[in-house]
């Protein structure tokens, strides 16, 4: 039986002046998979994706609400991760994000 390699890959857009940060973490157990996923979300990464071998099986995209600061400006609210799976209603968007995270 072949064992699949599971990795958690993250993407953070660092704005127009710096290159994006892409990180990869190996997860040899469910405990490590959950640990790396949770840490990435606590760090506020823009995208957190789970790969089996080189196939993306799901990802979370950080989609925080934009709220008023009470003084006429809009600011970013709390982090809010929305999960996506391959073959869902946003398959094209999902595939483009997954391809950007492949190494």
N, C-alpha and C positions, 0 to 999 in steps of 0.2 A: 504494500500500500504506500502510495506517494504522499508525503506530508506537504501541505500547501504552506507557503510562506505568507504570513499576514503582516501587513505594515499599516501604520497610521501616518498619513502625509498631511502636512498643513501648509497653508498659503496665507501670507499677510502682505497686503498692498501697502508699501511704505511711502506712498505719495509720488508726486511727479519728479522729485529730485534723486530718489534712491531706488535701487532695484528691489523687486519683491523678495521676500524671504520665503523659501520653501524648505521645510524640514521633513525628515523621515525617521520614524521610530519603529523598531522591530517589536512585534508582539507575539510571543511564543505561547501565550495562554490567554484565556478570556479575561483573567484578572489584569494582565498587562495591557490588553486592548482597551479595557475600560479605563485604566489608569491614564494611559496616554491621551485618550479621547477627552477625558474630564480635564486633564491639565491644559490641553490646548484650548478648550472652551473657557476655562478660568482665566487663561492668558489673553482671551479676546481675539484669537486668530480669526481671519476672515472666512476661511474654508477649512474644514476638517474632513478628510476622506479616509475610508478603509479599503485597502486593496488586498485581495488574495492573489498571490503571484503578481501578475501585472494587470489584473482585471479589477476595476473599481466596482465594489458591491454596494456602495452607498456613501453619501456625503451629507454633511450639514453645512449650511451657508448662514453666516451671521447676518440677520436682517433686522437691526434695531429700529425702533420707531424714532421718528424725528418729532421732538416736542418743543414747545415754546419755553424760553427761559424766563418769561414774565416781563421782559424788557424790550420786546419787539423782535428778538432774534430767535432763530431756531437752532437747537443743539441736538446732538445724538443722545438717544435714551439708553436704557439698559440693553445689554446684549440679548438677542433673541435668536436662537438657532432653529432653522427650519430644515427638516430632513428630506432628502431626495434619494430615489432609487432608480436604477437603470430601467428603461422601458416605461417610465411614468409619463405623465402628460407633458413634461418638460424635457423629453429625451434628448433633443438636439442641444439644449443648453447644458444638460447634465454631461453629455459626451464631450462637449468642448471644455468644460471644467476638468473632467477626469483626464482628458488628454494633456492639459497643461500641467497636471501634477505627475504624469508618468515620467520616469527617468530612464 
